[in-house]
Amino acid sequence: MPTAHINKTLTSLLAFLVGGLGVHRFYLRGSKDLWAWVHLSAVPAALLVAALFPDADRFYKVLPLIVSCLVGFLEALVLGLMSDEQWDAAYNVGSGQLSGSNWPLALLLVSTLMLGAGILIATISRLFDLLYTGGSYG
């Protein structure tokens, strides 16, 4: 019996848009994927930090979500840059279809790299500002 075909571009798009919540991992492996649940646990972790430290800077309160989103961007790049043959061998063994990546995936990967690198640089900058100057620069 053939299994459903898993689209590499859709997986990369999910990782780009909602990777911080692990939606792409649920799409790939279902609800049994531990790392999908780790991504999703960033929401209660952020709420817990906000509840335990109400006077903390907003940056610290959303830091678990930021880290999860950055990992989602990295996963979008890793999955999107995988060759179609490797992708089919890993995720489409019984589907009977072959993957064929084209230019939308390339544009998505460029966007992922630009946005992910920008957020990473901003996160590192803000973290150093808070840790070394107490937030005096913003």
N, CA, C and O atoms as a GROMACS GRO file, in nm:
protein
  552
    1MET      N    1   0.084  -0.117   0.000
    1MET     CA    2   0.000   0.000   0.000
    1MET      C    3   0.089   0.125   0.000
    1MET      O    4   0.175   0.138   0.087
    2PRO      N    5   0.071   0.216  -0.095
    2PRO     CA    6   0.155   0.335  -0.102
    2PRO      C    7   0.128   0.432   0.014
    2PRO      O    8   0.015   0.447   0.060
    3THR      N    9   0.235   0.495   0.057
    3THR     CA   10   0.222   0.596   0.162
    3THR      C   11   0.211   0.734   0.098
    3THR      O   12   0.238   0.751  -0.021
    4ALA      N   13   0.172   0.831   0.177
    4ALA     CA   14   0.156   0.968   0.126
    4ALA      C   15   0.292   1.027   0.090
    4ALA      O   16   0.392   1.003   0.158
    5HIS      N   17   0.294   1.104  -0.017
    5HIS     CA   18   0.416   1.172  -0.061
    5HIS      C   19   0.437   1.297   0.024
    5HIS      O   20   0.345   1.377   0.040
    6ILE      N   21   0.556   1.313   0.079
    6ILE     CA   22   0.589   1.428   0.162
    6ILE      C   23   0.668   1.526   0.077
    6ILE      O   24   0.774   1.494   0.025
    7ASN      N   25   0.615   1.647   0.064
    7ASN     CA   26   0.672   1.750  -0.022
    7ASN      C   27   0.783   1.825   0.051
    7ASN      O   28   0.763   1.876   0.161
    8LYS      N   29   0.900   1.831  -0.012
    8LYS     CA   30   1.015   1.898   0.048
    8LYS      C   31   0.995   2.049   0.056
    8LYS      O   32   1.033   2.110   0.156
    9THR      N   33   0.937   2.109  -0.045
    9THR     CA   34   0.914   2.254  -0.044
    9THR      C   35   0.814   2.292   0.064
    9THR      O   36   0.834   2.390   0.135
   10LEU      N   37   0.708   2.214   0.078
   10LEU     CA   38   0.609   2.242   0.183
   10LEU      C   39   0.671   2.226   0.321
   10LEU      O   40   0.644   2.305   0.411
   11THR      N   41   0.753   2.125   0.338
   11THR     CA   42   0.820   2.104   0.467
   11THR      C   43   0.910   2.222   0.501
   11THR      O   44   0.911   2.270   0.614
   12SER      N   45   0.986   2.268   0.402
   12SER     CA   46   1.074   2.383   0.425
   12SER      C   47   0.994   2.510   0.453
   12SER      O   48   1.034   2.591   0.535
   13LEU      N   49   0.881   2.526   0.384
   13LEU     CA   50   0.794   2.642   0.408
   13LEU      C   51   0.736   2.640   0.549
   13LEU      O   52   0.731   2.742   0.616
   14LEU      N   53   0.693   2.523   0.592
   14LEU     CA   54   0.641   2.510   0.728
   14LEU      C   55   0.749   2.541   0.832
   14LEU      O   56   0.723   2.607   0.932
   15ALA      N   57   0.871   2.493   0.807
   15ALA     CA   58   0.982   2.521   0.899
   15ALA      C   59   1.013   2.669   0.900
   15ALA      O   60   1.048   2.724   1.005
   16PHE      N   61   1.002   2.736   0.786
   16PHE     CA   62   1.028   2.879   0.777
   16PHE      C   63   0.921   2.960   0.850
   16PHE      O   64   0.953   3.051   0.926
   17LEU      N   65   0.795   2.926   0.827
   17LEU     CA   66   0.685   3.006   0.881
   17LEU      C   67   0.653   2.974   1.027
   17LEU      O   68   0.639   3.065   1.109
   18VAL      N   69   0.641   2.847   1.060
   18VAL     CA   70   0.600   2.806   1.195
   18VAL      C   71   0.694   2.700   1.253
   18VAL      O   72   0.651   2.613   1.328
   19GLY      N   73   0.821   2.709   1.217
   19GLY     CA   74   0.919   2.613   1.267
   19GLY      C   75   0.939   2.622   1.417
   19GLY      O   76   0.975   2.523   1.481
   20GLY      N   77   0.915   2.738   1.473
   20GLY     CA   78   0.928   2.754   1.618
   20GLY      C   79   0.827   2.674   1.696
   20GLY      O   80   0.847   2.648   1.815
   21LEU      N   81   0.720   2.635   1.631
   21LEU     CA   82   0.618   2.551   1.696
   21LEU      C   83   0.630   2.404   1.657
   21LEU      O   84   0.554   2.321   1.706
   22GLY      N   85   0.723   2.371   1.569
   22GLY     CA   86   0.747   2.233   1.531
   22GLY      C   87   0.647   2.175   1.432
   22GLY      O   88   0.639   2.053   1.417
   23VAL      N   89   0.571   2.259   1.364
   23VAL     CA   90   0.468   2.210   1.271
   23VAL      C   91   0.531   2.126   1.160
   23VAL      O   92   0.473   2.025   1.119
   24HIS      N   93   0.647   2.165   1.112
   24HIS     CA   94   0.714   2.089   1.006
   24HIS      C   95   0.752   1.949   1.052
   24HIS      O   96   0.750   1.854   0.973
   25ARG      N   97   0.787   1.936   1.178
   25ARG     CA   98   0.824   1.803   1.229
   25ARG      C   99   0.701   1.715   1.246
   25ARG      O  100   0.707   1.594   1.222
   26PHE      N  101   0.589   1.775   1.287
   26PHE     CA  102   0.465   1.699   1.293
   26PHE      C  103   0.426   1.653   1.152
   26PHE      O  104   0.376   1.542   1.135
   27TYR      N  105   0.447   1.738   1.051
   27TYR     CA  106   0.418   1.701   0.912
   27TYR      C  107   0.507   1.586   0.865
   27TYR      O  108   0.461   1.496   0.795
   28LEU      N  109   0.634   1.589   0.904
   28LEU     CA  110   0.728   1.486   0.861
   28LEU      C  111   0.707   1.352   0.932
   28LEU      O  112   0.700   1.247   0.868
   29ARG      N  113   0.697   1.357   1.063
   29ARG     CA  114   0.701   1.232   1.141
   29ARG      C  115   0.579   1.207   1.227
   29ARG      O  116   0.569   1.101   1.290
   30GLY      N  117   0.486   1.300   1.232
   30GLY     CA  118   0.365   1.279   1.311
   30GLY      C  119   0.385   1.316   1.457
   30GLY      O  120   0.486   1.376   1.496
   31SER      N  121   0.289   1.278   1.536
   31SER     CA  122   0.288   1.319   1.677
   31SER      C  123   0.385   1.239   1.764
   31SER      O  124   0.397   1.268   1.883
   32LYS      N  125   0.453   1.142   1.709
   32LYS     CA  126   0.549   1.063   1.787
   32LYS      C  127   0.690   1.123   1.787
   32LYS      O  128   0.781   1.068   1.849
   33ASP      N  129   0.708   1.235   1.717
   33ASP     CA  130   0.839   1.298   1.707
   33ASP      C  131   0.867   1.380   1.833
   33ASP      O  132   0.798   1.478   1.861
   34LEU      N  133   0.968   1.340   1.908
   34LEU     CA  134   1.004   1.408   2.032
   34LEU      C  135   1.045   1.553   2.007
   34LEU      O  136   1.007   1.641   2.084
   35TRP      N  137   1.121   1.579   1.901
   35TRP     CA  138   1.170   1.714   1.875
   35TRP      C  139   1.057   1.809   1.837
   35TRP      O  140   1.068   1.929   1.861
   36ALA      N  141   0.951   1.758   1.780
   36ALA     CA  142   0.835   1.843   1.753
   36ALA      C  143   0.776   1.893   1.885
   36ALA      O  144   0.738   2.009   1.897
   37TRP      N  145   0.768   1.805   1.981
   37TRP     CA  146   0.715   1.842   2.113
   37TRP      C  147   0.810   1.936   2.186
   37TRP      O  148   0.766   2.022   2.262
   38VAL      N  149   0.942   1.920   2.165
   38VAL     CA  150   1.038   2.012   2.225
   38VAL      C  151   1.018   2.152   2.168
   38VAL      O  152   1.020   2.250   2.242
   39HIS      N  153   0.998   2.162   2.035
   39HIS     CA  154   0.967   2.292   1.974
   39HIS      C  155   0.841   2.351   2.036
   39HIS      O  156   0.838   2.468   2.075
   40LEU      N  157   0.738   2.270   2.046
   40LEU     CA  158   0.610   2.318   2.098
   40LEU      C  159   0.620   2.359   2.245
   40LEU      O  160   0.544   2.444   2.291
   41SER      N  161   0.711   2.298   2.318
   41SER     CA  162   0.726   2.332   2.460
   41SER      C  163   0.786   2.470   2.481
   41SER      O  164   0.791   2.518   2.595
   42ALA      N  165   0.831   2.535   2.375
   42ALA     CA  166   0.883   2.672   2.389
   42ALA      C  167   0.774   2.769   2.432
   42ALA      O  168   0.802   2.868   2.498
   43VAL      N  169   0.649   2.741   2.394
   43VAL     CA  170   0.538   2.829   2.432
   43VAL      C  171   0.515   2.825   2.584
   43VAL      O  172   0.515   2.931   2.646
   44PRO      N  173   0.496   2.707   2.645
   44PRO     CA  174   0.481   2.708   2.791
   44PRO      C  175   0.608   2.754   2.863
   44PRO      O  176   0.600   2.810   2.973
   45ALA      N  177   0.724   2.731   2.803
   45ALA     CA  178   0.848   2.778   2.866
   45ALA      C  179   0.851   2.931   2.870
   45ALA      O  180   0.890   2.990   2.971
   46ALA      N  181   0.810   2.994   2.762
   46ALA     CA  182   0.805   3.141   2.760
   46ALA      C  183   0.701   3.194   2.859
   46ALA      O  184   0.725   3.294   2.927
   47LEU      N  185   0.588   3.127   2.868
   47LEU     CA  186   0.486   3.167   2.965
   47LEU      C  187   0.536   3.148   3.108
   47LEU      O  188   0.506   3.229   3.195
   48LEU      N  189   0.611   3.042   3.132
   48LEU     CA  190   0.666   3.017   3.265
   48LEU      C  191   0.768   3.123   3.304
   48LEU      O  192   0.768   3.172   3.417
   49VAL      N  193   0.854   3.160   3.210
   49VAL     CA  194   0.952   3.265   3.238
   49VAL      C  195   0.880   3.396   3.268
   49VAL      O  196   0.918   3.469   3.359
   50ALA      N  197   0.775   3.426   3.190
   50ALA     CA  198   0.699   3.550   3.213
   50ALA      C  199   0.630   3.548   3.349
   50ALA      O  200   0.620   3.651   3.415
   51ALA      N  201   0.582   3.431   3.390
   51ALA     CA  202   0.512   3.422   3.520
   51ALA      C  203   0.609   3.427   3.637
   51ALA      O  204   0.580   3.488   3.739
   52LEU      N  205   0.724   3.362   3.623
   52LEU     CA  206   0.821   3.358   3.733
   52LEU      C  207   0.898   3.489   3.748
   52LEU      O  208   0.938   3.525   3.859
   53PHE      N  209   0.920   3.558   3.638
   53PHE     CA  210   0.998   3.682   3.641
   53PHE      C  211   0.922   3.794   3.573
   53PHE      O  212   0.957   3.835   3.462
   54PRO      N  213   0.817   3.844   3.636
   54PRO     CA  214   0.733   3.946   3.572
   54PRO      C  215   0.805   4.078   3.545
   54PRO      O  216   0.764   4.154   3.457
   55ASP      N  217   0.910   4.108   3.620
   55ASP     CA  218   0.982   4.233   3.601
   55ASP      C  219   1.098   4.220   3.501
   55ASP      O  220   1.167   4.318   3.474
   56ALA      N  221   1.119   4.102   3.448
   56ALA     CA  222   1.229   4.080   3.354
   56ALA      C  223   1.200   4.152   3.222
   56ALA      O  224   1.084   4.180   3.189
   57ASP      N  225   1.306   4.179   3.149
   57ASP     CA  226   1.292   4.240   3.017
   57ASP      C  227   1.211   4.148   2.926
   57ASP      O  228   1.218   4.025   2.937
   58ARG      N  229   1.135   4.208   2.835
   58ARG     CA  230   1.052   4.129   2.742
   58ARG      C  231   1.134   4.030   2.661
   58ARG      O  232   1.085   3.923   2.625
   59PHE      N  233   1.258   4.067   2.632
   59PHE     CA  234   1.345   3.979   2.554
   59PHE      C  235   1.361   3.843   2.622
   59PHE      O  236   1.352   3.739   2.556
   60TYR      N  237   1.384   3.844   2.752
   60TYR     CA  238   1.401   3.718   2.825
   60TYR      C  239   1.273   3.636   2.825
   60TYR      O  240   1.277   3.513   2.825
   61LYS      N  241   1.160   3.704   2.825
   61LYS     CA  242   1.031   3.633   2.829
   61LYS      C  243   1.002   3.560   2.699
   61LYS      O  244   0.936   3.456   2.700
   62VAL      N  245   1.052   3.611   2.588
   62VAL     CA  246   1.028   3.544   2.459
   62VAL      C  247   1.150   3.467   2.407
   62VAL      O  248   1.146   3.410   2.298
   63LEU      N  249   1.257   3.466   2.485
   63LEU     CA  250   1.378   3.398   2.442
   63LEU      C  251   1.357   3.250   2.407
   63LEU      O  252   1.415   3.204   2.309
   64PRO      N  253   1.279   3.173   2.482
   64PRO     CA  254   1.255   3.033   2.439
   64PRO      C  255   1.192   3.024   2.300
   64PRO      O  256   1.226   2.935   2.222
   65LEU      N  257   1.101   3.114   2.269
   65LEU     CA  258   1.039   3.114   2.136
   65LEU      C  259   1.138   3.156   2.028
   65LEU      O  260   1.137   3.101   1.918
   66ILE      N  261   1.224   3.252   2.060
   66ILE     CA  262   1.324   3.296   1.962
   66ILE      C  263   1.420   3.183   1.930
   66ILE      O  264   1.451   3.158   1.813
   67VAL      N  265   1.467   3.113   2.032
   67VAL     CA  266   1.560   3.002   2.010
   67VAL      C  267   1.492   2.891   1.928
   67VAL      O  268   1.553   2.835   1.837
   68SER      N  269   1.367   2.862   1.959
   68SER     CA  270   1.295   2.760   1.884
   68SER      C  271   1.277   2.801   1.738
   68SER      O  272   1.287   2.718   1.648
   69CYS      N  273   1.249   2.929   1.715
   69CYS     CA  274   1.236   2.978   1.576
   69CYS      C  275   1.368   2.971   1.502
   69CYS      O  276   1.370   2.935   1.384
   70LEU      N  277   1.478   3.005   1.568
   70LEU     CA  278   1.609   2.996   1.504
   70LEU      C  279   1.642   2.852   1.465
   70LEU      O  280   1.698   2.827   1.358
   71VAL      N  281   1.608   2.758   1.552
   71VAL     CA  282   1.629   2.617   1.519
   71VAL      C  283   1.539   2.577   1.401
   71VAL      O  284   1.580   2.499   1.315
   72GLY      N  285   1.417   2.630   1.397
   72GLY     CA  286   1.328   2.605   1.285
   72GLY      C  287   1.386   2.655   1.153
   72GLY      O  288   1.375   2.588   1.050
   73PHE      N  289   1.449   2.775   1.156
   73PHE     CA  290   1.514   2.827   1.035
   73PHE      C  291   1.628   2.735   0.992
   73PHE      O  292   1.645   2.708   0.873
   74LEU      N  293   1.706   2.689   1.088
   74LEU     CA  294   1.816   2.599   1.056
   74LEU      C  295   1.764   2.469   0.996
   74LEU      O  296   1.820   2.417   0.899
   75GLU      N  297   1.657   2.416   1.053
   75GLU     CA  298   1.598   2.292   0.998
   75GLU      C  299   1.542   2.315   0.859
   75GLU      O  300   1.550   2.226   0.774
   76ALA      N  301   1.486   2.433   0.832
   76ALA     CA  302   1.437   2.464   0.698
   76ALA      C  303   1.552   2.458   0.597
   76ALA      O  304   1.536   2.406   0.487
   77LEU      N  305   1.668   2.512   0.636
   77LEU     CA  306   1.783   2.508   0.547
   77LEU      C  307   1.834   2.366   0.526
   77LEU      O  308   1.862   2.325   0.414
   78VAL      N  309   1.846   2.292   0.634
   78VAL     CA  310   1.898   2.155   0.624
   78VAL      C  311   1.806   2.068   0.538
   78VAL      O  312   1.852   1.995   0.450
   79LEU      N  313   1.677   2.076   0.564
   79LEU     CA  314   1.582   1.994   0.488
   79LEU      C  315   1.573   2.039   0.343
   79LEU      O  316   1.566   1.957   0.252
   80GLY      N  317   1.572   2.170   0.321
   80GLY     CA  318   1.560   2.222   0.185
   80GLY      C  319   1.683   2.197   0.100
   80GLY      O  320   1.672   2.182  -0.022
   81LEU      N  321   1.800   2.193   0.161
   81LEU     CA  322   1.923   2.170   0.086
   81LEU      C  323   1.953   2.022   0.064
   81LEU      O  324   2.047   1.987  -0.008
   82MET      N  325   1.874   1.936   0.124
   82MET     CA  326   1.891   1.792   0.102
   82MET      C  327   1.859   1.761  -0.045
   82MET      O  328   1.763   1.814  -0.100
   83SER      N  329   1.939   1.675  -0.107
   83SER     CA  330   1.912   1.640  -0.247
   83SER      C  331   1.779   1.565  -0.257
   83SER      O  332   1.735   1.501  -0.161
   84ASP      N  333   1.717   1.573  -0.374
   84ASP     CA  334   1.588   1.506  -0.394
   84ASP      C  335   1.599   1.355  -0.374
   84ASP      O  336   1.506   1.291  -0.325
   85GLU      N  337   1.713   1.298  -0.412
   85GLU     CA  338   1.732   1.154  -0.395
   85GLU      C  339   1.740   1.116  -0.247
   85GLU      O  340   1.680   1.018  -0.204
   86GLN      N  341   1.814   1.196  -0.170
   86GLN     CA  342   1.822   1.172  -0.025
   86GLN      C  343   1.686   1.192   0.040
   86GLN      O  344   1.647   1.116   0.129
   87TRP      N  345   1.614   1.295  -0.002
   87TRP     CA  346   1.482   1.324   0.053
   87TRP      C  347   1.388   1.207   0.030
   87TRP      O  348   1.320   1.162   0.123
   88ASP      N  349   1.384   1.158  -0.094
   88ASP     CA  350   1.295   1.047  -0.125
   88ASP      C  351   1.334   0.920  -0.050
   88ASP      O  352   1.248   0.843  -0.008
   89ALA      N  353   1.464   0.898  -0.034
   89ALA     CA  354   1.509   0.780   0.040
   89ALA      C  355   1.472   0.789   0.187
   89ALA      O  356   1.446   0.688   0.251
   90ALA      N  357   1.470   0.910   0.242
   90ALA     CA  358   1.441   0.927   0.384
   90ALA      C  359   1.292   0.937   0.414
   90ALA      O  360   1.246   0.884   0.516
   91TYR      N  361   1.215   1.004   0.329
   91TYR     CA  362   1.077   1.037   0.364
   91TYR      C  363   0.971   0.985   0.266
   91TYR      O  364   0.852   0.986   0.300
   92ASN      N  365   1.010   0.940   0.148
   92ASN     CA  366   0.912   0.898   0.047
   92ASN      C  367   0.940   0.759  -0.007
   92ASN      O  368   0.927   0.734  -0.127
   93VAL      N  369   0.977   0.668   0.081
   93VAL     CA  370   1.015   0.535   0.037
   93VAL      C  371   0.898   0.463  -0.030
   93VAL      O  372   0.915   0.404  -0.137
   94GLY      N  373   0.781   0.467   0.029
   94GLY     CA  374   0.668   0.392  -0.024
   94GLY      C  375   0.567   0.475  -0.100
   94GLY      O  376   0.456   0.428  -0.126
   95SER      N  377   0.602   0.598  -0.138
   95SER     CA  378   0.501   0.684  -0.201
   95SER      C  379   0.485   0.656  -0.350
   95SER      O  380   0.378   0.682  -0.406
   96GLY      N  381   0.587   0.606  -0.414
   96GLY     CA  382   0.578   0.581  -0.557
   96GLY      C  383   0.599   0.705  -0.642
   96GLY      O  384   0.587   0.698  -0.764
   97GLN      N  385   0.630   0.818  -0.581
   97GLN     CA  386   0.655   0.942  -0.653
   97GLN      C  387   0.797   0.989  -0.625
   97GLN      O  388   0.856   0.957  -0.522
   98LEU      N  389   0.850   1.065  -0.719
   98LEU     CA  390   0.982   1.124  -0.701
   98LEU      C  391   0.967   1.274  -0.678
   98LEU      O  392   0.879   1.338  -0.734
   99SER      N  393   1.053   1.328  -0.594
   99SER     CA  394   1.051   1.471  -0.566
   99SER      C  395   1.124   1.546  -0.676
   99SER      O  396   1.218   1.494  -0.737
  100GLY      N  397   1.079   1.665  -0.702
  100GLY     CA  398   1.143   1.752  -0.800
  100GLY      C  399   1.143   1.895  -0.750
  100GLY      O  400   1.044   1.966  -0.765
  101SER      N  401   1.253   1.937  -0.691
  101SER     CA  402   1.262   2.073  -0.638
  101SER      C  403   1.284   2.171  -0.753
  101SER      O  404   1.347   2.138  -0.853
  102ASN      N  405   1.230   2.293  -0.737
  102ASN     CA  406   1.250   2.394  -0.840
  102ASN      C  407   1.269   2.530  -0.775
  102ASN      O  408   1.300   2.538  -0.656
  103TRP      N  409   1.251   2.636  -0.850
  103TRP     CA  410   1.287   2.770  -0.804
  103TRP      C  411   1.212   2.819  -0.681
  103TRP      O  412   1.272   2.895  -0.605
  104PRO      N  413   1.086   2.782  -0.653
  104PRO     CA  414   1.026   2.832  -0.528
  104PRO      C  415   1.104   2.787  -0.404
  104PRO      O  416   1.115   2.862  -0.307
  105LEU      N  417   1.158   2.667  -0.407
  105LEU     CA  418   1.239   2.620  -0.294
  105LEU      C  419   1.366   2.703  -0.281
  105LEU      O  420   1.407   2.737  -0.170
  106ALA      N  421   1.428   2.737  -0.393
  106ALA     CA  422   1.550   2.819  -0.388
  106ALA      C  423   1.521   2.957  -0.330
  106ALA      O  424   1.598   3.006  -0.248
  107LEU      N  425   1.410   3.018  -0.370
  107LEU     CA  426   1.373   3.149  -0.314
  107LEU      C  427   1.342   3.138  -0.165
  107LEU      O  428   1.377   3.227  -0.087
  108LEU      N  429   1.278   3.030  -0.127
  108LEU     CA  430   1.246   3.008   0.014
  108LEU      C  431   1.374   2.992   0.097
  108LEU      O  432   1.382   3.044   0.208
  109LEU      N  433   1.472   2.921   0.044
  109LEU     CA  434   1.597   2.901   0.116
  109LEU      C  435   1.676   3.031   0.130
  109LEU      O  436   1.736   3.057   0.234
  110VAL      N  437   1.675   3.113   0.026
  110VAL     CA  438   1.742   3.244   0.035
  110VAL      C  439   1.673   3.331   0.140
  110VAL      O  440   1.740   3.396   0.220
  111SER      N  441   1.540   3.332   0.139
  111SER     CA  442   1.464   3.409   0.238
  111SER      C  443   1.490   3.358   0.379
  111SER      O  444   1.505   3.437   0.472
  112THR      N  445   1.496   3.227   0.394
  112THR     CA  446   1.523   3.167   0.524
  112THR      C  447   1.659   3.208   0.576
  112THR      O  448   1.674   3.243   0.694
  113LEU      N  449   1.758   3.205   0.489
  113LEU     CA  450   1.893   3.243   0.530
  113LEU      C  451   1.899   3.391   0.568
  113LEU      O  452   1.962   3.427   0.668
  114MET      N  453   1.835   3.476   0.490
  114MET     CA  454   1.838   3.620   0.520
  114MET      C  455   1.768   3.651   0.651
  114MET      O  456   1.825   3.719   0.737
  115LEU      N  457   1.648   3.602   0.668
  115LEU     CA  458   1.571   3.632   0.788
  115LEU      C  459   1.633   3.565   0.912
  115LEU      O  460   1.643   3.626   1.018
  116GLY      N  461   1.673   3.440   0.897
  116GLY     CA  462   1.733   3.367   1.009
  116GLY      C  463   1.863   3.432   1.056
  116GLY      O  464   1.886   3.445   1.176
  117ALA      N  465   1.948   3.473   0.962
  117ALA     CA  466   2.073   3.538   1.000
  117ALA      C  467   2.046   3.673   1.066
  117ALA      O  468   2.113   3.709   1.163
  118GLY      N  469   1.949   3.746   1.014
  118GLY     CA  470   1.915   3.874   1.075
  118GLY      C  471   1.863   3.860   1.216
  118GLY      O  472   1.902   3.936   1.305
  119ILE      N  473   1.776   3.763   1.238
  119ILE     CA  474   1.722   3.740   1.373
  119ILE      C  475   1.831   3.690   1.467
  119ILE      O  476   1.834   3.728   1.584
  120LEU      N  477   1.920   3.606   1.418
  120LEU     CA  478   2.030   3.557   1.500
  120LEU      C  479   2.121   3.672   1.543
  120LEU      O  480   2.159   3.680   1.660
  121ILE      N  481   2.156   3.760   1.451
  121ILE     CA  482   2.242   3.873   1.483
  121ILE      C  483   2.173   3.967   1.582
  121ILE      O  484   2.235   4.014   1.677
  122ALA      N  485   2.043   3.993   1.559
  122ALA     CA  486   1.969   4.080   1.650
  122ALA      C  487   1.958   4.018   1.789
  122ALA      O  488   1.966   4.089   1.890
  123THR      N  489   1.938   3.888   1.796
  123THR     CA  490   1.928   3.819   1.924
  123THR      C  491   2.059   3.826   2.001
  123THR      O  492   2.060   3.854   2.120
  124ILE      N  493   2.169   3.799   1.931
  124ILE     CA  494   2.300   3.805   1.997
  124ILE      C  495   2.328   3.947   2.044
  124ILE      O  496   2.378   3.967   2.155
  125SER      N  497   2.296   4.045   1.961
  125SER     CA  498   2.320   4.185   1.999
  125SER      C  499   2.239   4.224   2.122
  125SER      O  500   2.292   4.285   2.215
  126ARG      N  501   2.111   4.189   2.122
  126ARG     CA  502   2.026   4.225   2.236
  126ARG      C  503   2.070   4.152   2.363
  126ARG      O  504   2.069   4.209   2.472
  127LEU      N  505   2.108   4.025   2.350
  127LEU     CA  506   2.152   3.949   2.465
  127LEU      C  507   2.278   4.011   2.526
  127LEU      O  508   2.287   4.025   2.648
  128PHE      N  509   2.375   4.048   2.443
  128PHE     CA  510   2.495   4.112   2.494
  128PHE      C  511   2.464   4.248   2.554
  128PHE      O  512   2.523   4.286   2.656
  129ASP      N  513   2.373   4.322   2.493
  129ASP     CA  514   2.333   4.451   2.548
  129ASP      C  515   2.275   4.434   2.688
  129ASP      O  516   2.310   4.508   2.780
  130LEU      N  517   2.187   4.337   2.704
  130LEU     CA  518   2.125   4.316   2.835
  130LEU      C  519   2.223   4.262   2.938
  130LEU      O  520   2.220   4.302   3.054
  131LEU      N  521   2.310   4.171   2.895
  131LEU     CA  522   2.402   4.108   2.990
  131LEU      C  523   2.515   4.201   3.033
  131LEU      O  524   2.556   4.197   3.149
  132TYR      N  525   2.566   4.284   2.942
  132TYR     CA  526   2.685   4.363   2.974
  132TYR      C  527   2.655   4.509   3.006
  132TYR      O  528   2.736   4.574   3.073
  133THR      N  529   2.542   4.562   2.963
  133THR     CA  530   2.513   4.703   2.991
  133THR      C  531   2.383   4.719   3.065
  133THR      O  532   2.345   4.831   3.098
  134GLY      N  533   2.314   4.611   3.091
  134GLY     CA  534   2.186   4.620   3.159
  134GLY      C  535   2.075   4.677   3.073
  134GLY      O  536   1.972   4.722   3.124
  135GLY      N  537   2.094   4.675   2.942
  135GLY     CA  538   1.992   4.725   2.851
  135GLY      C  539   1.997   4.875   2.830
  135GLY      O  540   1.896   4.935   2.792
  136SER      N  541   2.111   4.935   2.854
  136SER     CA  542   2.119   5.081   2.842
  136SER      C  543   2.114   5.130   2.698
  136SER      O  544   2.093   5.249   2.674
  137TYR      N  545   2.133   5.042   2.603
  137TYR     CA  546   2.128   5.083   2.462
  137TYR      C  547   1.994   5.054   2.397
  137TYR      O  548   1.982   5.062   2.274
  138GLY      N  549   1.896   5.022   2.472
  138GLY     CA  550   1.766   4.998   2.412
  138GLY      C  551   1.682   4.922   2.503
  138GLY      O  552   1.568   4.892   2.471
   0.00000   0.00000   0.00000
